[in-house]
Every structure is written in structure tokens, then in C-alpha cells.
């Protein structure tokens, strides 16, 4: 596992080929349009560590959003909000979603489920 730090703040980690990030949707997701954004530096670091997939856990709603980094770069758009730096965002409707609680239940009945969160 390799931790990703941007601007002296831990933003997630890479395990295997996946970049994992935990966030509170009300604080970290864009509202209009509904989207998930990443600091471009964090994606660059994740790819340097060998990641080609992203899993974002919304800790408020127990929803996991999954996509490839290439999907985010291809289907997303660049934003540059004051104090946040260059980011890329992709609308929530483009993400695959699953319930974290369902994933945990599947893990307990023997199915292979990522346990990164």
C-alpha cells in the first residue's frame, strides 16, 4: 500500500492497481453538476504507483464509486477553483456504483470483494 499525499494532506492510497479515496459527499462532491473531482497531482501519483482504477467511498451514504483513471481523464473536465488547484471532475452518472454494506455482506459469504476501505 502506498499513501498519496498532496499539499501535505493524505488524500488516499494505492493498493494493487487501485487508487482508494474516502470522502464525505456533502463536503467533497461537486453539486452542480453532481460530480467527483480529483487533484490532478493525486491522479499522476496514483498512476506512478501503478493504479489504473479508482474507488471512492462516500462515507455518509456507504456508496462506492468505481471507474478507471482513463475514464475520468477522458470523460471528465478540468476545473481550477481558487485554493484547490488544478482538478479533473467526472459526473456521478458516469461512475459505477455499489453499496459498501452489500460488498461487505458478499465478502462474508465468500465472494471476492475489494476490502480496501
HELIX and SHEET records of a PDB file:
HELIX    1   1 UNK A   25  UNK A   28  1                                   4    
HELIX    2   2 UNK A   40  UNK A   48  1                                   9    
HELIX    3   3 UNK A   69  UNK A   75  1                                   7    
HELIX    4   4 UNK A   92  UNK A   94  5                                   3    
HELIX    5   5 UNK A  100  UNK A  108  1                                   9    
SHEET    1   A 6 UNK A   2  UNK A   6  0                                        
SHEET    2   A 6 UNK A   9  UNK A  15 -1                                        
SHEET    3   A 6 UNK A  18  UNK A  23 -1                                        
SHEET    4   A 6 UNK A  53  UNK A  58  1                                        
SHEET    5   A 6 UNK A  63  UNK A  68 -1                                        
SHEET    6   A 6 UNK A  96  UNK A  99 -1                                        
SHEET    1   B 3 UNK A  35  UNK A  39  0                                        
SHEET    2   B 3 UNK A  85  UNK A  91 -1                                        
SHEET    3   B 3 UNK A  77  UNK A  81 -1                                        
END                                                                             
